[in-house]
Structure formats: structure tokens, C-alpha cells
Amino acid sequence: MVRVGGLRMLVQGGITRPDSSGLSPVKQLGHIDRRVREMVNLQYDTFNERLKPRLEKEGIRRITPERLSAEEFRYVEDLFSGKLSAMITPMAIHS
């Protein structure tokens, strides 16, 4: 992420000089963009084609908020904010 941010700053600053890889900041960002898109597509394909069907076989289904009753929605919202959020939110480590 730091590298992408640095490349974006170079582009915004009008820097077009290639680095040691022989690529300009714009070309490097283009390569990064293509690779990230490939990776995201692979993630979606893996979830939709492999993981989701296996989860559904085990009775685990993804439900959208629109399909929940008001009571179910409040329960899920309380569960997330009370327990799950703290478990999945990265914490800073101070030494």
C-alpha cells in the first residue's frame, strides 16, 4: 500500500522518469491495477464457485440485511458491535 501511495504521489507530481525497473510511475500503477483486478476476480470466483456451494451444503447461507426481520436485524447488529467488531478489527501494537 505504501508503494502504491508513493507511485500516486509521483504521478500527481508529474514525475514520468522510469525507475530501475524501466517503468514509469503510470506504467507501474497500470501493472499493479491489472494484477489486483486479477486477484480480486480470483477471490470472487473462489468464493462463488467453491466456498459458497460447500458452505450451503453444510446449511450455512449468506443472508442480506433486507431479508431479516427488524428483530433479527437488531440481534445481528448488537452481536456485531458487541462482540465481532472487536475480534475482526486490527489493533495497533505499541512497544
Secondary structure as UniProt FT lines:
FT   HELIX           2..12
FT   TURN            13..14
FT   TURN            20..21
FT   HELIX           25..46
FT   HELIX           47..51
FT   HELIX           52..57
FT   TURN            58..59
FT   HELIX           65..67
FT   HELIX           70..79
FT   HELIX           80..84
FT   HELIX           85..88
//
